[in-house]
Amino acid sequence: MNRAFTLIELLVVIVIIGVLSTIGVIAYNEYSLDAKKQATIANWNSAIKFIENTFAQCKLKGSTAVIELSPTAGRIPCATTPATQASVNAMADTFMRYFLEKRFINPYNVNDEWVVRRGSGGETVDGRLRLDETVCNNNRPGNEMSIWYKVHDNSGQIARMKMQHWC
């Protein structure tokens, strides 16, 4: 009596293994993209909290205070009243240098910068944060800082931050 598998049985097993591996790869890719998106949002939230905490220090220390982020990143002056485009951009540059010093990485591609400071939108790199200034949205004079993030499904958001006396 011959107890070998037939060619049809072997082909059925190979097809089943192929289908299961395809499902696994697709699920892994979706899981991986979602993890990268969540890491980008976590970076964004960390940056927002740091900027908000710096502005809160200014509120506590008064308008004559200067907050030093680090010796190489620079300082944040608390006396910008009302905030001009140039003063907000200078602060955004200081925050960007500080964040780059902390060596966060872009979750989508470690070779891409994770934070930039530029205006006028057009950010195309997934996993990147963009610091910018924008006009106060309540038709009052002055400017405020904004921080954006970009992810693969284009569901990025913006946060607007300002010191109490800016707008």
Backbone torsions as a table, in degrees:
resi	resn	phi	psi	omega
1	MET	NA	127.7	-177.3
2	ASN	-93.3	122.3	-175.5
3	ARG	-111.3	42.4	-179.6
4	ALA	-95.3	159.4	175.7
5	PHE	-79.8	145.8	177.3
6	THR	-82.2	164.4	179.3
7	LEU	-61.2	-38.9	179.4
8	ILE	-62.7	-44.3	179.9
9	GLU	-62.2	-41.4	178.6
10	LEU	-65.6	-40.8	178.5
11	LEU	-65.4	-37.6	177.9
12	VAL	-62.7	-43.0	179.0
13	VAL	-63.8	-42.2	179.3
14	ILE	-63.7	-41.7	178.3
15	VAL	-63.9	-42.6	179.2
16	ILE	-62.0	-45.0	178.8
17	ILE	-62.4	-41.4	178.4
18	GLY	-62.1	-43.9	179.6
19	VAL	-64.4	-45.5	-179.9
20	LEU	-63.3	-40.8	179.5
21	SER	-68.3	-35.7	176.9
22	THR	-63.7	-44.6	177.9
23	ILE	-61.3	-41.8	179.5
24	GLY	-63.6	-42.2	179.8
25	VAL	-65.8	-42.9	179.0
26	ILE	-63.1	-44.9	179.2
27	ALA	-63.1	-40.5	179.4
28	TYR	-64.4	-42.3	179.4
29	ASN	-62.2	-41.8	178.1
30	GLU	-66.3	-41.5	178.0
31	TYR	-62.7	-43.5	-179.0
32	SER	-63.7	-44.7	178.2
33	LEU	-63.7	-40.2	178.8
34	ASP	-65.2	-39.0	178.2
35	ALA	-64.3	-40.1	178.6
36	LYS	-65.4	-40.5	178.1
37	LYS	-62.8	-45.8	-179.7
38	GLN	-64.0	-36.8	177.3
39	ALA	-65.8	-38.9	177.4
40	THR	-63.6	-44.0	179.4
41	ILE	-64.8	-37.6	176.8
42	ALA	-64.0	-41.6	175.8
43	ASN	-60.5	-44.3	179.4
44	TRP	-60.1	-47.1	179.6
45	ASN	-63.7	-38.4	177.7
46	SER	-63.8	-43.1	179.3
47	ALA	-64.2	-42.9	179.0
48	ILE	-60.9	-47.5	-178.5
49	LYS	-62.4	-39.7	179.2
50	PHE	-64.1	-45.1	179.7
51	ILE	-64.7	-44.9	178.9
52	GLU	-61.7	-40.0	177.9
53	ASN	-65.9	-37.8	177.1
54	THR	-63.6	-44.1	178.2
55	PHE	-65.0	-35.4	177.3
56	ALA	-66.0	-37.3	175.6
57	GLN	-61.4	-40.5	176.8
58	CYS	-59.9	-43.4	179.9
59	LYS	-61.6	-40.7	-179.6
60	LEU	-71.9	-38.8	-174.7
61	LYS	-86.6	-17.2	176.9
62	GLY	98.6	170.5	-172.6
63	SER	-73.0	-10.5	177.9
64	THR	-93.2	-4.1	-176.3
65	ALA	-77.4	156.8	172.6
66	VAL	-132.8	126.1	-178.8
67	ILE	-98.6	120.0	177.4
68	GLU	-90.4	117.6	179.1
69	LEU	-74.6	-45.8	174.6
70	SER	-165.7	162.0	-179.6
71	PRO	-60.4	-30.7	-177.7
72	THR	-96.8	-28.4	-179.2
73	ALA	-74.7	-40.3	178.3
74	GLY	122.3	-166.5	-173.4
75	ARG	-125.0	152.9	177.2
76	ILE	-111.3	114.3	176.7
77	PRO	-78.3	138.3	-178.0
78	CYS	-89.4	-5.2	-171.7
79	ALA	-102.8	35.5	179.7
80	THR	-90.2	97.7	-175.4
81	THR	-131.4	124.0	-27.9
82	PRO	-69.8	162.9	-177.2
83	ALA	-69.7	131.1	175.9
84	THR	-97.1	167.7	177.3
85	GLN	-58.4	-44.2	-178.5
86	ALA	-65.2	-41.4	-178.0
87	SER	-69.7	-37.7	178.2
88	VAL	-68.8	-41.0	177.2
89	ASN	-62.9	-39.1	178.0
90	ALA	-63.3	-41.1	176.5
91	MET	-65.2	-42.0	179.2
92	ALA	-61.1	-40.4	176.5
93	ASP	-61.5	-41.1	179.6
94	THR	-65.1	-45.7	177.6
95	PHE	-61.7	-41.4	179.5
96	MET	-60.5	-45.4	178.5
97	ARG	-60.0	-40.7	179.2
98	TYR	-63.3	-46.6	-179.1
99	PHE	-63.7	-38.9	178.1
100	LEU	-65.1	-35.4	176.2
101	GLU	-61.6	-33.2	-177.6
102	LYS	-74.7	-7.6	172.5
103	ARG	59.0	39.9	168.3
104	PHE	-63.4	155.5	178.1
105	ILE	-118.2	154.4	174.9
106	ASN	-75.7	118.8	-176.2
107	PRO	-63.3	-24.8	-177.8
108	TYR	-83.4	-35.3	-178.3
109	ASN	-155.7	113.7	-176.1
110	VAL	-64.3	-16.0	179.6
111	ASN	-85.8	-12.9	177.5
112	ASP	-91.3	141.9	175.5
113	GLU	-61.5	146.7	-179.1
114	TRP	-95.5	-13.9	177.3
115	VAL	-143.0	139.1	176.2
116	VAL	-135.3	164.0	176.7
117	ARG	-127.7	104.0	177.9
118	ARG	-154.7	162.2	-178.7
119	GLY	-106.7	176.3	171.8
120	SER	69.3	22.9	172.4
121	GLY	61.6	-152.1	179.2
122	GLY	79.1	16.9	-179.8
123	GLU	-69.4	126.4	-176.7
124	THR	-118.2	-2.6	-175.9
125	VAL	-95.4	119.4	178.1
126	ASP	-64.7	143.4	177.0
127	GLY	84.8	4.7	-175.5
128	ARG	-102.0	143.2	171.4
129	LEU	-101.0	146.9	178.9
130	ARG	-129.5	122.2	174.7
131	LEU	-91.2	140.4	-176.1
132	ASP	-154.7	170.0	170.5
133	GLU	-114.6	154.1	178.2
134	THR	-147.0	157.4	179.0
135	VAL	-70.1	143.7	178.2
136	CYS	-55.5	137.8	-172.5
137	ASN	-89.1	8.2	179.0
138	ASN	-111.5	26.1	178.9
139	ASN	59.3	24.2	175.2
140	ARG	-100.6	154.7	179.6
141	PRO	-67.5	149.3	176.5
142	GLY	119.9	177.9	-178.7
143	ASN	-132.9	163.3	175.7
144	GLU	-138.4	165.2	-178.4
145	MET	-91.9	144.0	174.9
146	SER	-129.1	151.1	177.5
147	ILE	-135.7	125.2	-175.1
148	TRP	-113.5	158.5	167.3
149	TYR	-134.2	154.5	-178.6
150	LYS	-125.0	129.7	175.7
151	VAL	-129.8	172.0	-171.3
152	HIS	-61.2	-30.7	-177.3
153	ASP	-96.8	13.7	178.2
154	ASN	56.6	31.9	177.8
155	SER	-99.0	22.2	-178.8
156	GLY	-60.1	158.8	-177.7
157	GLN	-129.2	172.5	177.3
158	ILE	-125.5	143.9	171.1
159	ALA	-122.6	135.6	177.8
160	ARG	-107.3	132.4	-179.3
161	MET	-132.7	148.2	178.8
162	LYS	-156.4	156.2	169.9
163	MET	-75.6	158.2	-173.4
164	GLN	-53.2	-36.4	-173.7
165	HIS	-96.6	8.9	-175.1
166	TRP	-74.9	-47.3	-173.8
167	CYS	-116.3	NA	NA
